[in-house]
């Protein structure tokens, strides 16, 4: 009902300064918080709704009600044999799992504990401390724009539906959850990827929202042309689906090509297989069949020295170049999603849902990142 109850249990004490001994939610499912002092005094507090309750200490949570969306500081252990079972997002944006009143897991977001991330573009929440939006959309009926954020770590499709209902909507900003000063933007209406269709609603891939690129004009770019200038080891993770391939090749991400400091991942126009530019060297996969038409997770690890370039598809090594050139230079081409800005061409034809860019070797974290992505998108 909107009532906020702030209970500082640590301050409870009796006349002899005996502090709180135990605190638990009772087993009668009547939402009573029972506190027992060391001298046996019992204090009962009725809690109508646990949304927004700041819980500290060890809690016997057998009577959760509401969706728990505001809970913070939840304990990692507890007790209880009956009561609430399920999951919810706490006040720190962590997914909390409760079984029979016992909090069994408090999960963190994928970028919470990883270093070296430059770009985090996604339609889900990647960082539990991030409080910004996922995207800014423009509706074609009147060119009005609106920021769309997250609900329970997912894109707020309810707000997207309300704003876009009856018209088409396109993404003008894809916010960088790792660096809000370097968002991927597109101010030209005809070049903005689509996210909402006037007839079918939110663009979806495997049941999750996606950006749709038409292969001829859609792309996003970071305005600061120094963004993405990285030397040495780099790692990228992309959730994409190629719908068609023809001339020219279809670009996922790029920082120029065939020049100092360049890196670019694309699908080759003749075969629908992966090609990758590092500096002035082009690596083109010639052994695999085309992989268009299915949602996929592509993980690229490019390391200096003899380890070279490795590309994984759905967590399995897909192709590699053990003699790839080291990334040592820099350039003034803008980091671009869905096109290569050197020739203003090579537009992506398909969907995108997430792009992660690291200025470091993520080999040791690769499977952890891939498992997190796959658990959300159910790709393989």
Protein Blocks (a to p, Z undefined) as FASTA:
>chain_A
ZZacdddfklgccfkopacfbdcddfkonopacdddfkopacddddfbfghpacedjddd
fkbgcjhlmgghiafbdedjedjedddddfkopacddeehiafbdcddfklmcghiabdc
dfbdfbfkbcbdfbdcddfklopacddddeehiacfklmmmmmgoiacddfbdcdfkbmk
lccddfbfklpccfbdfklopadeehiacdddehlmgccddfblmgopaghjdddddddd
dfbdcdddddfbdedehiehiacddddfklopacddehjbccddfkbccfehiacddddd
ddehjllpaddeehiafbdcfkbccdfbdcfbdcdehiafklopaiaedddfbdcddfbd
fklmmmmmmmmmmmmnomZZ
